[in-house]
Amino acid sequence: MAIQSRVVNDLLYLGIKGGVLAMRKSDGTVAWFTKLRRGITFVPLILDGDRIYAASCGEVSCLDAVTGTLVWHNELKGYGVGYAAIAGASFPIGAAALEQAARGAAAGGAVAAMG
């Protein structure tokens, strides 16, 4: 799992050309590209652990973040084909902010509400 985490941390993900492209941060080379079933130009993405969730044409796909392999796909029948926003609960930035706030509180500093 540690090796997989390192690989995910070295990749930058782009929703582009109706799919998901993974580039190596170290040198900018393409690691993989996965075309979505109904992909269009605009593809919102979210990375959550070792999974990437991508929305396109009213459908959502889950990809393996290391290989780009399709894990599952949902056509979201009955919800239309317009643009979709995508969100998740576990983000490193949120965890880092909470950790920093906890350190500040432990040191006697004031904790500011984040919005």
Short mmCIF file of the C-alpha atoms (twelve columns), coordinates in Angstrom:
data_MODEL
# 
_entry.id   MODEL 
# 
loop_
_atom_site.group_PDB 
_atom_site.id 
_atom_site.type_symbol 
_atom_site.label_atom_id 
_atom_site.label_alt_id 
_atom_site.label_comp_id 
_atom_site.label_asym_id 
_atom_site.label_seq_id 
_atom_site.Cartn_x 
_atom_site.Cartn_y 
_atom_site.Cartn_z 
_atom_site.pdbx_PDB_model_num 
ATOM 1   C CA . MET A 1   0.000   0.000  0.000   1 
ATOM 2   C CA . ALA A 2   2.882   2.407  0.712   1 
ATOM 3   C CA . ILE A 3   4.201   2.005  -2.843  1 
ATOM 4   C CA . GLN A 4   0.722   2.650  -4.234  1 
ATOM 5   C CA . SER A 5   0.425   5.814  -2.094  1 
ATOM 6   C CA . ARG A 6   3.769   7.056  -3.421  1 
ATOM 7   C CA . VAL A 7   2.621   6.452  -7.005  1 
ATOM 8   C CA . VAL A 8   -0.646  8.339  -6.425  1 
ATOM 9   C CA . ASN A 9   1.275   11.203 -4.790  1 
ATOM 10  C CA . ASP A 10  3.507   11.486 -7.887  1 
ATOM 11  C CA . LEU A 11  0.552   11.835 -10.253 1 
ATOM 12  C CA . LEU A 12  -1.391  14.900 -11.345 1 
ATOM 13  C CA . TYR A 13  -4.892  14.219 -12.711 1 
ATOM 14  C CA . LEU A 14  -6.651  16.185 -15.440 1 
ATOM 15  C CA . GLY A 15  -10.218 15.865 -16.695 1 
ATOM 16  C CA . ILE A 16  -9.617  16.513 -20.372 1 
ATOM 17  C CA . LYS A 17  -10.847 15.467 -23.814 1 
ATOM 18  C CA . GLY A 18  -13.669 13.332 -22.422 1 
ATOM 19  C CA . GLY A 19  -11.461 11.322 -20.102 1 
ATOM 20  C CA . VAL A 20  -8.993  11.312 -17.254 1 
ATOM 21  C CA . LEU A 21  -5.278  11.827 -17.832 1 
ATOM 22  C CA . ALA A 22  -2.606  11.073 -15.232 1 
ATOM 23  C CA . MET A 23  0.719   12.888 -15.551 1 
ATOM 24  C CA . ARG A 24  3.867   12.277 -13.532 1 
ATOM 25  C CA . LYS A 25  4.639   15.372 -11.462 1 
ATOM 26  C CA . SER A 26  8.345   14.571 -11.550 1 
ATOM 27  C CA . ASP A 27  8.775   14.922 -15.322 1 
ATOM 28  C CA . GLY A 28  5.405   15.727 -16.928 1 
ATOM 29  C CA . THR A 29  5.119   12.463 -18.824 1 
ATOM 30  C CA . VAL A 30  1.729   10.797 -19.292 1 
ATOM 31  C CA . ALA A 31  1.243   7.758  -17.048 1 
ATOM 32  C CA . TRP A 32  -2.166  6.802  -18.470 1 
ATOM 33  C CA . PHE A 33  -5.320  8.126  -20.140 1 
ATOM 34  C CA . THR A 34  -8.780  6.591  -19.694 1 
ATOM 35  C CA . LYS A 35  -11.584 7.655  -22.031 1 
ATOM 36  C CA . LEU A 36  -14.927 7.840  -20.228 1 
ATOM 37  C CA . ARG A 37  -17.947 6.085  -21.736 1 
ATOM 38  C CA . ARG A 38  -19.764 9.319  -22.556 1 
ATOM 39  C CA . GLY A 39  -16.906 11.707 -22.096 1 
ATOM 40  C CA . ILE A 40  -17.061 15.297 -23.265 1 
ATOM 41  C CA . THR A 41  -14.559 18.113 -22.966 1 
ATOM 42  C CA . PHE A 42  -15.433 19.197 -19.391 1 
ATOM 43  C CA . VAL A 43  -14.742 16.421 -16.835 1 
ATOM 44  C CA . PRO A 44  -14.848 17.341 -13.119 1 
ATOM 45  C CA . LEU A 45  -12.686 15.059 -10.975 1 
ATOM 46  C CA . ILE A 46  -12.074 14.257 -7.356  1 
ATOM 47  C CA . LEU A 47  -9.259  12.161 -5.922  1 
ATOM 48  C CA . ASP A 48  -10.142 10.241 -2.762  1 
ATOM 49  C CA . GLY A 49  -7.404  7.889  -1.586  1 
ATOM 50  C CA . ASP A 50  -6.623  5.473  -4.391  1 
ATOM 51  C CA . ARG A 51  -9.787  6.256  -6.382  1 
ATOM 52  C CA . ILE A 52  -10.684 8.982  -8.858  1 
ATOM 53  C CA . TYR A 53  -14.313 9.910  -9.382  1 
ATOM 54  C CA . ALA A 54  -15.148 11.596 -12.681 1 
ATOM 55  C CA . ALA A 55  -18.440 13.070 -13.907 1 
ATOM 56  C CA . SER A 56  -19.305 13.472 -17.571 1 
ATOM 57  C CA . CYS A 57  -22.560 13.713 -19.574 1 
ATOM 58  C CA . GLY A 58  -24.683 12.976 -16.521 1 
ATOM 59  C CA . GLU A 59  -22.731 9.834  -15.603 1 
ATOM 60  C CA . VAL A 60  -20.125 9.101  -12.942 1 
ATOM 61  C CA . SER A 61  -17.161 6.738  -13.151 1 
ATOM 62  C CA . CYS A 62  -14.735 5.476  -10.534 1 
ATOM 63  C CA . LEU A 63  -11.167 4.783  -11.673 1 
ATOM 64  C CA . ASP A 64  -8.148  3.249  -9.978  1 
ATOM 65  C CA . ALA A 65  -5.817  6.222  -9.386  1 
ATOM 66  C CA . VAL A 66  -2.641  4.244  -10.104 1 
ATOM 67  C CA . THR A 67  -3.663  2.427  -13.300 1 
ATOM 68  C CA . GLY A 68  -6.702  4.302  -14.646 1 
ATOM 69  C CA . THR A 69  -8.668  1.052  -14.733 1 
ATOM 70  C CA . LEU A 70  -12.443 1.468  -14.514 1 
ATOM 71  C CA . VAL A 71  -13.633 0.235  -11.098 1 
ATOM 72  C CA . TRP A 72  -17.319 1.029  -11.596 1 
ATOM 73  C CA . HIS A 73  -19.638 3.193  -13.680 1 
ATOM 74  C CA . ASN A 74  -23.134 4.560  -13.000 1 
ATOM 75  C CA . GLU A 75  -25.267 6.019  -15.790 1 
ATOM 76  C CA . LEU A 76  -27.388 7.958  -13.224 1 
ATOM 77  C CA . LYS A 77  -30.522 7.272  -15.269 1 
ATOM 78  C CA . GLY A 78  -33.193 9.886  -14.789 1 
ATOM 79  C CA . TYR A 79  -30.857 12.687 -13.708 1 
ATOM 80  C CA . GLY A 80  -30.191 14.241 -17.125 1 
ATOM 81  C CA . VAL A 81  -26.970 14.840 -18.997 1 
ATOM 82  C CA . GLY A 82  -25.986 18.356 -17.914 1 
ATOM 83  C CA . TYR A 83  -22.863 19.444 -16.076 1 
ATOM 84  C CA . ALA A 84  -22.251 17.931 -12.656 1 
ATOM 85  C CA . ALA A 85  -20.350 19.150 -9.634  1 
ATOM 86  C CA . ILE A 86  -18.503 16.515 -7.651  1 
ATOM 87  C CA . ALA A 87  -17.406 16.534 -3.993  1 
ATOM 88  C CA . GLY A 88  -16.084 14.150 -1.372  1 
ATOM 89  C CA . ALA A 89  -15.433 14.008 2.344   1 
ATOM 90  C CA . SER A 90  -11.749 13.183 2.731   1 
ATOM 91  C CA . PHE A 91  -9.260  15.727 1.485   1 
ATOM 92  C CA . PRO A 92  -5.624  16.083 2.612   1 
ATOM 93  C CA . ILE A 93  -6.014  19.898 2.762   1 
ATOM 94  C CA . GLY A 94  -8.919  19.589 5.211   1 
ATOM 95  C CA . ALA A 95  -6.966  17.129 7.347   1 
ATOM 96  C CA . ALA A 96  -3.909  19.398 7.349   1 
ATOM 97  C CA . ALA A 97  -6.030  22.404 8.344   1 
ATOM 98  C CA . LEU A 98  -7.609  20.471 11.212  1 
ATOM 99  C CA . GLU A 99  -4.209  19.228 12.368  1 
ATOM 100 C CA . GLN A 100 -2.798  22.764 12.297  1 
ATOM 101 C CA . ALA A 101 -5.826  24.080 14.233  1 
ATOM 102 C CA . ALA A 102 -5.405  21.339 16.845  1 
ATOM 103 C CA . ARG A 103 -1.711  22.215 17.257  1 
ATOM 104 C CA . GLY A 104 -2.612  25.879 17.638  1 
ATOM 105 C CA . ALA A 105 -5.266  25.091 20.250  1 
ATOM 106 C CA . ALA A 106 -2.851  22.838 22.147  1 
ATOM 107 C CA . ALA A 107 -0.301  25.677 22.165  1 
ATOM 108 C CA . GLY A 108 -2.927  28.028 23.597  1 
ATOM 109 C CA . GLY A 109 -3.522  29.895 20.353  1 
ATOM 110 C CA . ALA A 110 -6.901  30.929 19.028  1 
ATOM 111 C CA . VAL A 111 -8.565  28.698 16.454  1 
ATOM 112 C CA . ALA A 112 -10.243 30.560 13.649  1 
ATOM 113 C CA . ALA A 113 -13.292 29.153 11.947  1 
ATOM 114 C CA . MET A 114 -12.598 28.089 8.399   1 
ATOM 115 C CA . GLY A 115 -15.195 28.579 5.705   1 
# 
